[in-house]
Amino acid sequence: MISLNEIRKKIMKGDISSLLHLSSEKNIHPSEVAKLFNELPIDSTLNAFQSFPPKKQVVVFSYLDILLQKKVLRGLSKERSIYILNKLSSDDRLNLINSYKGVERSHILELLEDKNKKATHDMLGFPKESVARLINTEFATISGDMTIEKANEHLRTHHVDSETANVIYVVDAEGKLVDDIPVRRLVLNDPKKNISEIMDGYCVKLDIDDSTEEAVTKFREYDRTVLPVTNADNLLLGVVTIDDVMDVQEMRDTRDMQKFGGVESLEFPYVQTTLFSLVKKRAGWLIILFLGEMFTATAMGHFQNEIQKAVVLSLFIPLIISSGGNSGSQAATLIIRAMAVKELSLRDWWYVMRREILSGLALGILLGAIGFLRITAWQELHIYDYGADWRLLASTVFFALIGIVMWGTLSGSMIPMILKKFGQDPATSSAPFVATLVDVTGLIIYFSIAAIILKGTLL
């Protein structure tokens, strides 16, 4: 069997004859072919793609990333584009069309058959975070009064082999969902048995108005690979598969990570995002954070007299503000993730506040003790002379770290919950944002404590 690397080399040289192996070899998954196409120049990809038989093109097309799908469609004839778009599964088709905007979307919709066009329009009417955007209308149904033998014959006659056929759905005469039956029950039970005899009467399902977040939760809780989707009247509308939910979860996690890092979420993967878009996505938060850090300079200016009287205080400013920012970022990370996986909700705010205050106190004492010992060691070992009142200075650093770390953990834990309360994405409480906030307030805490402890000595 010829390897994919060898095929890649031949395609790059213009020889696409070896692609016949890809269209006939059953042990090469379409995702591997799609990966190969993603690595080739678009002209080579188009030539290679068009060498496949139509049915193979549809299968491989569904595994291409959105950007490459668009490029391939632009390079195909109108007739072939119509064929591929209408043969795609409903969820793959919707995902592609949803990536188009304005006039481009209208042009693509015009290529659909009336049935697919209507279904797509209906699905596009639902919110972006609705399971309706993931629904696959290809599913297999049987009646509860059939025997297993008749049910198998019905399935062979009326349904095709697809990823959704691992679970068969029992519906009544009106198309309302009654139960779901794994294919293994049809295989392992007596063919003379009635379907009603192998039903367990329990069916986990999604509502058409459910969010994708709720879908992720149900897939995880019930360990399913596919779930039926019904409307308010319990009519079976379609199914959602685990691979689509995993894709959604991956995109959501990626967006959250980008937001938490102080970057607007990217519309496309990093390597496919233009330099201009990268700068645009990053500039907004950097400007906001830069303006925020200006308040740090303002705070230092406010305590200019104290710094002039005790220049030694300025030596510990980086230590103080970085400890507060780091503790705040830690707390924000823990709380945002806990909220994302449903470990915490808004009603747990008091529980979180208590824990973070105690955590901040313990961490502050730990860091403060290290800071105190550091000043003591440097003074006693004559590495640096902090003056006659070095013990007061060490005490200032000790208590300042306790206050700043406590404030950092409290801010980092509460800001995501406050954002959630007002309907905002908690992930927007980015680590840089929390760190900037704690930088400004940390300076105020540090110099306020210094003014109290060092009054009459250094100040």
Contacts in CASP RR format, 6 or more apart in sequence:
PFRMAT RR
TARGET T0000
AUTHOR 0000-0000-0000
METHOD contacts of the structure
MODEL  1
MISLNEIRKKIMKGDISSLLHLSSEKNIHPSEVAKLFNELPIDSTLNAFQ
SFPPKKQVVVFSYLDILLQKKVLRGLSKERSIYILNKLSSDDRLNLINSY
KGVERSHILELLEDKNKKATHDMLGFPKESVARLINTEFATISGDMTIEK
ANEHLRTHHVDSETANVIYVVDAEGKLVDDIPVRRLVLNDPKKNISEIMD
GYCVKLDIDDSTEEAVTKFREYDRTVLPVTNADNLLLGVVTIDDVMDVQE
MRDTRDMQKFGGVESLEFPYVQTTLFSLVKKRAGWLIILFLGEMFTATAM
GHFQNEIQKAVVLSLFIPLIISSGGNSGSQAATLIIRAMAVKELSLRDWW
YVMRREILSGLALGILLGAIGFLRITAWQELHIYDYGADWRLLASTVFFA
LIGIVMWGTLSGSMIPMILKKFGQDPATSSAPFVATLVDVTGLIIYFSIA
AIILKGTLL
1 21 0 8 1.000
1 25 0 8 1.000
1 27 0 8 1.000
2 18 0 8 1.000
2 21 0 8 1.000
4 28 0 8 1.000
4 32 0 8 1.000
4 36 0 8 1.000
6 18 0 8 1.000
7 18 0 8 1.000
7 19 0 8 1.000
7 21 0 8 1.000
7 22 0 8 1.000
7 36 0 8 1.000
8 36 0 8 1.000
8 39 0 8 1.000
8 40 0 8 1.000
10 16 0 8 1.000
10 17 0 8 1.000
10 18 0 8 1.000
11 18 0 8 1.000
11 19 0 8 1.000
11 40 0 8 1.000
11 44 0 8 1.000
11 47 0 8 1.000
11 48 0 8 1.000
12 40 0 8 1.000
12 41 0 8 1.000
12 44 0 8 1.000
14 44 0 8 1.000
14 47 0 8 1.000
16 47 0 8 1.000
16 48 0 8 1.000
16 51 0 8 1.000
19 48 0 8 1.000
19 51 0 8 1.000
19 52 0 8 1.000
20 51 0 8 1.000
21 28 0 8 1.000
22 28 0 8 1.000
22 33 0 8 1.000
22 52 0 8 1.000
23 51 0 8 1.000
23 52 0 8 1.000
23 53 0 8 1.000
23 56 0 8 1.000
30 59 0 8 1.000
30 60 0 8 1.000
30 62 0 8 1.000
30 63 0 8 1.000
31 63 0 8 1.000
33 60 0 8 1.000
33 63 0 8 1.000
34 60 0 8 1.000
34 63 0 8 1.000
34 64 0 8 1.000
37 45 0 8 1.000
37 48 0 8 1.000
37 49 0 8 1.000
37 60 0 8 1.000
37 64 0 8 1.000
37 68 0 8 1.000
38 64 0 8 1.000
38 65 0 8 1.000
38 68 0 8 1.000
40 48 0 8 1.000
42 68 0 8 1.000
42 71 0 8 1.000
45 68 0 8 1.000
45 71 0 8 1.000
45 72 0 8 1.000
46 72 0 8 1.000
46 75 0 8 1.000
46 76 0 8 1.000
49 57 0 8 1.000
49 60 0 8 1.000
49 61 0 8 1.000
49 72 0 8 1.000
50 57 0 8 1.000
50 76 0 8 1.000
50 80 0 8 1.000
52 60 0 8 1.000
54 80 0 8 1.000
54 83 0 8 1.000
54 84 0 8 1.000
54 87 0 8 1.000
55 87 0 8 1.000
57 80 0 8 1.000
57 84 0 8 1.000
58 83 0 8 1.000
58 84 0 8 1.000
58 87 0 8 1.000
58 88 0 8 1.000
61 69 0 8 1.000
61 72 0 8 1.000
61 84 0 8 1.000
61 88 0 8 1.000
62 88 0 8 1.000
62 89 0 8 1.000
62 92 0 8 1.000
64 72 0 8 1.000
65 269 0 8 1.000
65 272 0 8 1.000
66 95 0 8 1.000
66 96 0 8 1.000
66 99 0 8 1.000
66 268 0 8 1.000
67 268 0 8 1.000
67 272 0 8 1.000
69 96 0 8 1.000
70 96 0 8 1.000
70 99 0 8 1.000
70 100 0 8 1.000
73 81 0 8 1.000
73 84 0 8 1.000
73 85 0 8 1.000
73 108 0 8 1.000
76 84 0 8 1.000
78 111 0 8 1.000
81 111 0 8 1.000
82 111 0 8 1.000
82 112 0 8 1.000
85 93 0 8 1.000
85 96 0 8 1.000
85 108 0 8 1.000
85 111 0 8 1.000
85 112 0 8 1.000
85 116 0 8 1.000
86 111 0 8 1.000
86 112 0 8 1.000
86 113 0 8 1.000
86 116 0 8 1.000
88 96 0 8 1.000
89 136 0 8 1.000
89 138 0 8 1.000
89 162 0 8 1.000
90 116 0 8 1.000
90 119 0 8 1.000
90 120 0 8 1.000
90 123 0 8 1.000
90 135 0 8 1.000
90 136 0 8 1.000
90 137 0 8 1.000
90 138 0 8 1.000
91 134 0 8 1.000
91 135 0 8 1.000
91 136 0 8 1.000
91 240 0 8 1.000
91 241 0 8 1.000
91 244 0 8 1.000
93 112 0 8 1.000
93 116 0 8 1.000
93 120 0 8 1.000
94 120 0 8 1.000
94 123 0 8 1.000
94 124 0 8 1.000
94 133 0 8 1.000
94 135 0 8 1.000
95 133 0 8 1.000
96 108 0 8 1.000
97 105 0 8 1.000
97 108 0 8 1.000
97 109 0 8 1.000
97 120 0 8 1.000
97 124 0 8 1.000
98 124 0 8 1.000
98 128 0 8 1.000
98 133 0 8 1.000
100 108 0 8 1.000
109 117 0 8 1.000
109 120 0 8 1.000
109 121 0 8 1.000
112 120 0 8 1.000
119 137 0 8 1.000
123 132 0 8 1.000
123 133 0 8 1.000
123 135 0 8 1.000
125 132 0 8 1.000
126 132 0 8 1.000
126 133 0 8 1.000
126 208 0 8 1.000
126 209 0 8 1.000
127 133 0 8 1.000
127 211 0 8 1.000
129 211 0 8 1.000
129 212 0 8 1.000
129 213 0 8 1.000
130 208 0 8 1.000
130 209 0 8 1.000
130 210 0 8 1.000
130 211 0 8 1.000
130 212 0 8 1.000
131 206 0 8 1.000
131 207 0 8 1.000
131 208 0 8 1.000
131 210 0 8 1.000
131 211 0 8 1.000
131 212 0 8 1.000
131 214 0 8 1.000
131 215 0 8 1.000
131 229 0 8 1.000
131 240 0 8 1.000
132 208 0 8 1.000
132 209 0 8 1.000
132 229 0 8 1.000
133 212 0 8 1.000
134 212 0 8 1.000
134 215 0 8 1.000
134 240 0 8 1.000
134 244 0 8 1.000
134 245 0 8 1.000
134 248 0 8 1.000
135 208 0 8 1.000
135 229 0 8 1.000
135 237 0 8 1.000
135 238 0 8 1.000
135 239 0 8 1.000
135 240 0 8 1.000
136 164 0 8 1.000
136 238 0 8 1.000
136 239 0 8 1.000
136 240 0 8 1.000
136 241 0 8 1.000
136 244 0 8 1.000
137 237 0 8 1.000
137 238 0 8 1.000
138 160 0 8 1.000
138 162 0 8 1.000
138 164 0 8 1.000
138 239 0 8 1.000
139 164 0 8 1.000
139 165 0 8 1.000
139 169 0 8 1.000
139 228 0 8 1.000
139 236 0 8 1.000
139 238 0 8 1.000
139 239 0 8 1.000
140 155 0 8 1.000
140 159 0 8 1.000
140 164 0 8 1.000
140 165 0 8 1.000
140 168 0 8 1.000
140 169 0 8 1.000
141 168 0 8 1.000
141 169 0 8 1.000
141 170 0 8 1.000
141 171 0 8 1.000
141 175 0 8 1.000
141 236 0 8 1.000
142 151 0 8 1.000
142 154 0 8 1.000
142 155 0 8 1.000
142 168 0 8 1.000
142 169 0 8 1.000
142 170 0 8 1.000
142 171 0 8 1.000
142 181 0 8 1.000
142 195 0 8 1.000
143 151 0 8 1.000
143 170 0 8 1.000
143 171 0 8 1.000
143 172 0 8 1.000
143 173 0 8 1.000
143 195 0 8 1.000
144 170 0 8 1.000
144 178 0 8 1.000
144 194 0 8 1.000
144 195 0 8 1.000
144 196 0 8 1.000
144 199 0 8 1.000
145 194 0 8 1.000
145 195 0 8 1.000
145 196 0 8 1.000
146 154 0 8 1.000
146 194 0 8 1.000
146 195 0 8 1.000
147 191 0 8 1.000
147 192 0 8 1.000
147 193 0 8 1.000
147 194 0 8 1.000
147 195 0 8 1.000
148 186 0 8 1.000
148 189 0 8 1.000
148 190 0 8 1.000
148 191 0 8 1.000
148 192 0 8 1.000
148 193 0 8 1.000
148 194 0 8 1.000
148 195 0 8 1.000
148 198 0 8 1.000
149 191 0 8 1.000
149 192 0 8 1.000
151 168 0 8 1.000
151 186 0 8 1.000
151 195 0 8 1.000
152 186 0 8 1.000
152 191 0 8 1.000
155 165 0 8 1.000
155 168 0 8 1.000
159 165 0 8 1.000
163 226 0 8 1.000
163 241 0 8 1.000
163 243 0 8 1.000
164 226 0 8 1.000
164 239 0 8 1.000
164 241 0 8 1.000
165 183 0 8 1.000
166 182 0 8 1.000
166 183 0 8 1.000
166 225 0 8 1.000
166 226 0 8 1.000
167 180 0 8 1.000
167 181 0 8 1.000
167 182 0 8 1.000
167 183 0 8 1.000
167 225 0 8 1.000
167 226 0 8 1.000
167 239 0 8 1.000
168 180 0 8 1.000
168 181 0 8 1.000
168 182 0 8 1.000
168 183 0 8 1.000
168 186 0 8 1.000
169 177 0 8 1.000
169 178 0 8 1.000
169 179 0 8 1.000
169 180 0 8 1.000
169 181 0 8 1.000
169 228 0 8 1.000
169 236 0 8 1.000
169 239 0 8 1.000
170 177 0 8 1.000
170 178 0 8 1.000
170 179 0 8 1.000
170 180 0 8 1.000
170 181 0 8 1.000
170 195 0 8 1.000
170 199 0 8 1.000
171 177 0 8 1.000
171 178 0 8 1.000
171 236 0 8 1.000
172 178 0 8 1.000
174 235 0 8 1.000
175 235 0 8 1.000
175 236 0 8 1.000
176 230 0 8 1.000
176 233 0 8 1.000
176 234 0 8 1.000
176 235 0 8 1.000
176 236 0 8 1.000
177 203 0 8 1.000
177 205 0 8 1.000
177 228 0 8 1.000
177 230 0 8 1.000
177 234 0 8 1.000
177 235 0 8 1.000
177 236 0 8 1.000
178 199 0 8 1.000
178 201 0 8 1.000
178 203 0 8 1.000
179 199 0 8 1.000
179 200 0 8 1.000
179 201 0 8 1.000
179 202 0 8 1.000
179 203 0 8 1.000
180 203 0 8 1.000
180 204 0 8 1.000
180 228 0 8 1.000
181 195 0 8 1.000
181 198 0 8 1.000
181 199 0 8 1.000
185 198 0 8 1.000
186 198 0 8 1.000
189 197 0 8 1.000
189 198 0 8 1.000
203 228 0 8 1.000
204 218 0 8 1.000
204 222 0 8 1.000
204 224 0 8 1.000
204 227 0 8 1.000
205 227 0 8 1.000
205 228 0 8 1.000
205 229 0 8 1.000
205 230 0 8 1.000
206 214 0 8 1.000
206 215 0 8 1.000
206 218 0 8 1.000
206 227 0 8 1.000
206 228 0 8 1.000
206 229 0 8 1.000
206 230 0 8 1.000
206 240 0 8 1.000
207 229 0 8 1.000
207 230 0 8 1.000
207 231 0 8 1.000
207 232 0 8 1.000
208 229 0 8 1.000
208 230 0 8 1.000
208 231 0 8 1.000
208 237 0 8 1.000
212 245 0 8 1.000
212 248 0 8 1.000
212 252 0 8 1.000
213 252 0 8 1.000
215 227 0 8 1.000
215 240 0 8 1.000
215 245 0 8 1.000
215 248 0 8 1.000
216 245 0 8 1.000
216 248 0 8 1.000
216 249 0 8 1.000
217 342 0 8 1.000
218 224 0 8 1.000
218 227 0 8 1.000
219 227 0 8 1.000
219 242 0 8 1.000
219 245 0 8 1.000
224 242 0 8 1.000
225 241 0 8 1.000
225 242 0 8 1.000
226 239 0 8 1.000
226 240 0 8 1.000
226 241 0 8 1.000
226 242 0 8 1.000
227 239 0 8 1.000
227 240 0 8 1.000
228 236 0 8 1.000
228 238 0 8 1.000
228 239 0 8 1.000
229 236 0 8 1.000
229 237 0 8 1.000
229 238 0 8 1.000
229 239 0 8 1.000
229 240 0 8 1.000
230 236 0 8 1.000
230 237 0 8 1.000
231 237 0 8 1.000
254 265 0 8 1.000
254 266 0 8 1.000
255 265 0 8 1.000
255 427 0 8 1.000
256 336 0 8 1.000
256 340 0 8 1.000
256 425 0 8 1.000
256 427 0 8 1.000
258 264 0 8 1.000
258 265 0 8 1.000
258 266 0 8 1.000
259 265 0 8 1.000
259 425 0 8 1.000
259 427 0 8 1.000
259 428 0 8 1.000
259 430 0 8 1.000
260 332 0 8 1.000
260 333 0 8 1.000
260 336 0 8 1.000
260 427 0 8 1.000
260 429 0 8 1.000
260 430 0 8 1.000
260 431 0 8 1.000
261 430 0 8 1.000
261 431 0 8 1.000
261 432 0 8 1.000
262 282 0 8 1.000
262 285 0 8 1.000
262 289 0 8 1.000
262 430 0 8 1.000
262 431 0 8 1.000
262 432 0 8 1.000
262 433 0 8 1.000
263 281 0 8 1.000
263 282 0 8 1.000
263 285 0 8 1.000
264 280 0 8 1.000
264 281 0 8 1.000
264 282 0 8 1.000
264 284 0 8 1.000
264 285 0 8 1.000
265 281 0 8 1.000
266 273 0 8 1.000
266 277 0 8 1.000
266 278 0 8 1.000
266 281 0 8 1.000
267 273 0 8 1.000
267 277 0 8 1.000
270 278 0 8 1.000
273 281 0 8 1.000
285 430 0 8 1.000
285 432 0 8 1.000
285 433 0 8 1.000
288 433 0 8 1.000
289 432 0 8 1.000
289 433 0 8 1.000
289 436 0 8 1.000
292 436 0 8 1.000
292 440 0 8 1.000
293 436 0 8 1.000
293 439 0 8 1.000
293 440 0 8 1.000
295 440 0 8 1.000
296 321 0 8 1.000
296 436 0 8 1.000
296 439 0 8 1.000
296 440 0 8 1.000
296 443 0 8 1.000
299 440 0 8 1.000
299 443 0 8 1.000
299 444 0 8 1.000
299 447 0 8 1.000
300 307 0 8 1.000
300 317 0 8 1.000
300 443 0 8 1.000
301 307 0 8 1.000
303 443 0 8 1.000
303 447 0 8 1.000
306 313 0 8 1.000
306 447 0 8 1.000
306 450 0 8 1.000
306 451 0 8 1.000
306 459 0 8 1.000
307 313 0 8 1.000
307 314 0 8 1.000
309 458 0 8 1.000
309 459 0 8 1.000
310 393 0 8 1.000
310 450 0 8 1.000
310 454 0 8 1.000
310 458 0 8 1.000
310 459 0 8 1.000
312 386 0 8 1.000
312 387 0 8 1.000
312 393 0 8 1.000
312 458 0 8 1.000
313 393 0 8 1.000
313 396 0 8 1.000
313 446 0 8 1.000
313 447 0 8 1.000
313 450 0 8 1.000
313 458 0 8 1.000
316 397 0 8 1.000
316 446 0 8 1.000
317 443 0 8 1.000
317 446 0 8 1.000
319 371 0 8 1.000
319 397 0 8 1.000
320 397 0 8 1.000
320 400 0 8 1.000
320 401 0 8 1.000
320 404 0 8 1.000
320 442 0 8 1.000
320 443 0 8 1.000
320 446 0 8 1.000
321 404 0 8 1.000
321 438 0 8 1.000
321 439 0 8 1.000
321 442 0 8 1.000
321 443 0 8 1.000
321 446 0 8 1.000
323 364 0 8 1.000
323 367 0 8 1.000
323 401 0 8 1.000
323 404 0 8 1.000
323 405 0 8 1.000
324 404 0 8 1.000
324 405 0 8 1.000
324 407 0 8 1.000
324 408 0 8 1.000
324 435 0 8 1.000
324 438 0 8 1.000
324 439 0 8 1.000
324 442 0 8 1.000
325 408 0 8 1.000
325 434 0 8 1.000
325 435 0 8 1.000
325 438 0 8 1.000
325 439 0 8 1.000
326 435 0 8 1.000
327 360 0 8 1.000
327 363 0 8 1.000
327 364 0 8 1.000
327 404 0 8 1.000
327 405 0 8 1.000
327 408 0 8 1.000
327 409 0 8 1.000
327 438 0 8 1.000
328 408 0 8 1.000
328 409 0 8 1.000
328 411 0 8 1.000
328 412 0 8 1.000
328 413 0 8 1.000
328 434 0 8 1.000
328 435 0 8 1.000
328 438 0 8 1.000
329 412 0 8 1.000
329 431 0 8 1.000
329 434 0 8 1.000
329 435 0 8 1.000
330 409 0 8 1.000
331 356 0 8 1.000
331 359 0 8 1.000
331 408 0 8 1.000
331 409 0 8 1.000
331 410 0 8 1.000
331 411 0 8 1.000
331 412 0 8 1.000
331 413 0 8 1.000
331 434 0 8 1.000
332 412 0 8 1.000
332 413 0 8 1.000
332 415 0 8 1.000
332 416 0 8 1.000
332 429 0 8 1.000
332 430 0 8 1.000
332 431 0 8 1.000
332 434 0 8 1.000
333 431 0 8 1.000
334 413 0 8 1.000
335 344 0 8 1.000
335 352 0 8 1.000
335 412 0 8 1.000
335 413 0 8 1.000
335 416 0 8 1.000
335 417 0 8 1.000
335 426 0 8 1.000
336 416 0 8 1.000
336 426 0 8 1.000
336 427 0 8 1.000
336 429 0 8 1.000
338 344 0 8 1.000
339 345 0 8 1.000
339 416 0 8 1.000
339 417 0 8 1.000
339 420 0 8 1.000
339 426 0 8 1.000
340 426 0 8 1.000
344 352 0 8 1.000
346 417 0 8 1.000
346 420 0 8 1.000
346 421 0 8 1.000
349 414 0 8 1.000
349 417 0 8 1.000
352 413 0 8 1.000
352 414 0 8 1.000
352 417 0 8 1.000
353 410 0 8 1.000
353 413 0 8 1.000
353 414 0 8 1.000
356 409 0 8 1.000
356 410 0 8 1.000
356 412 0 8 1.000
356 413 0 8 1.000
356 414 0 8 1.000
357 406 0 8 1.000
357 409 0 8 1.000
357 410 0 8 1.000
359 409 0 8 1.000
360 405 0 8 1.000
360 406 0 8 1.000
360 408 0 8 1.000
360 409 0 8 1.000
360 410 0 8 1.000
361 402 0 8 1.000
361 406 0 8 1.000
363 405 0 8 1.000
363 409 0 8 1.000
364 401 0 8 1.000
364 402 0 8 1.000
364 403 0 8 1.000
364 404 0 8 1.000
364 405 0 8 1.000
364 406 0 8 1.000
365 402 0 8 1.000
367 401 0 8 1.000
367 405 0 8 1.000
368 397 0 8 1.000
368 398 0 8 1.000
368 401 0 8 1.000
368 402 0 8 1.000
369 398 0 8 1.000
371 394 0 8 1.000
371 397 0 8 1.000
371 398 0 8 1.000
371 401 0 8 1.000
372 394 0 8 1.000
372 395 0 8 1.000
372 397 0 8 1.000
372 398 0 8 1.000
375 386 0 8 1.000
375 390 0 8 1.000
375 393 0 8 1.000
375 394 0 8 1.000
375 397 0 8 1.000
376 390 0 8 1.000
376 394 0 8 1.000
377 383 0 8 1.000
378 384 0 8 1.000
378 386 0 8 1.000
379 385 0 8 1.000
379 386 0 8 1.000
379 387 0 8 1.000
379 390 0 8 1.000
386 393 0 8 1.000
386 394 0 8 1.000
387 393 0 8 1.000
389 454 0 8 1.000
389 457 0 8 1.000
389 458 0 8 1.000
392 453 0 8 1.000
392 454 0 8 1.000
392 457 0 8 1.000
392 458 0 8 1.000
393 454 0 8 1.000
393 458 0 8 1.000
395 453 0 8 1.000
396 446 0 8 1.000
396 449 0 8 1.000
396 450 0 8 1.000
396 453 0 8 1.000
396 454 0 8 1.000
399 449 0 8 1.000
399 453 0 8 1.000
400 445 0 8 1.000
400 446 0 8 1.000
400 449 0 8 1.000
400 450 0 8 1.000
403 445 0 8 1.000
403 449 0 8 1.000
404 438 0 8 1.000
404 441 0 8 1.000
404 442 0 8 1.000
404 445 0 8 1.000
404 446 0 8 1.000
407 438 0 8 1.000
407 441 0 8 1.000
407 442 0 8 1.000
407 445 0 8 1.000
408 434 0 8 1.000
408 438 0 8 1.000
411 434 0 8 1.000
411 437 0 8 1.000
411 438 0 8 1.000
411 441 0 8 1.000
412 429 0 8 1.000
412 434 0 8 1.000
415 429 0 8 1.000
415 433 0 8 1.000
415 434 0 8 1.000
415 437 0 8 1.000
416 426 0 8 1.000
416 427 0 8 1.000
416 429 0 8 1.000
417 426 0 8 1.000
419 425 0 8 1.000
419 426 0 8 1.000
419 428 0 8 1.000
419 429 0 8 1.000
420 426 0 8 1.000
450 459 0 8 1.000
451 459 0 8 1.000
END
